[in-house]
Amino acid sequence: MITLALTGSIGMGKSTVAAMFAEAGIPTFDADAVVRALQGPGGRLVPLIEERFPGTTKDGAVDRDALSAAVLSDRDELAALEAIVHPAVHHERTRFIVEHGDAPALLFDIPLLFETGGDEAFDQVIVVSARAELQRERVLARPGMTAGKFEQILTRQLPDEEKRAQADFVVDTSGTLDETRAQVRDILSCLGLPTGV
């Protein structure tokens, strides 16, 4: 089994690229989706987060804006949140691996792969990238996003050029969807995997 890590900064098109790998039949683990489920209505991390960060949950789910305000500008508070979230995500990832033990490859969509030192655990690292102005345009179009919040997020992420330098493969999403899909197909072919996208 080949383990593939998919990463890239905010607004680069990771979700789009991950979906293309999934369409090709590669089981895909989306760390962000897992975190949303763990922090969503009835999620098992909700009471733990409320206990550590009072007032950051509402109606049985984490209030993402309130939690962001509580941790984004304080490195210690962010570390405290990560100490709650990361072990739970690791548990879900282990379960995913067991469930798909007979697959020829698995893809793990992990936004902060390099920042958390997780890249060593994978056979190949794929970085999704795009032109800086396109990235900014995509991110600022998101509901509730501001230029200030975007800049705060970027300070937590390794610069794009550094990610690209450490990648085994780079998918540039600055072009059309067909151009992106062709890059995914090339990676799958290079790894000897089915290219059904």
JOZI-V868477 format. One line per field, one symbol per residue. psi: psi as a letter, one per 30 degrees, with the letter a starting at -180 (. if undefined). burial: b if it has 16 or more other C-alpha atoms within 10 Angstrom, else e. Layout:
psi = ???
burial = ???
This chain:
psi = kkkkkklllkgfgeeeeeeeeeeggjkkjjeeeeeeeffakgkffeeeeeeeikgglkhglkjeeeeeeffegjeeeeeeeefeeeeeeeeeeeeeeeehfgkflkkjjjeheefggfffflekkkkkllkeeeeeeeeffkkfkleeeeeeeeffkkkeeeeefflekkjjgfaleeeeeeeeeeeeeegglkhh.
burial = eebbbbbbbbbbbbeebbebbbebbbbbbbbeebbebbbbbebebbbebbeebeebbeeebbbeeebeebbeeeeeeeeebeeebeebbeebbeebeeeeeeeebbbbbbbbbbeeeebeeeebbbbbbbeeeebbeebeeeeeeeeeeeeeeeeebeebeebbeebebbbbbbeeeeebbebbbebbeeeebebeb
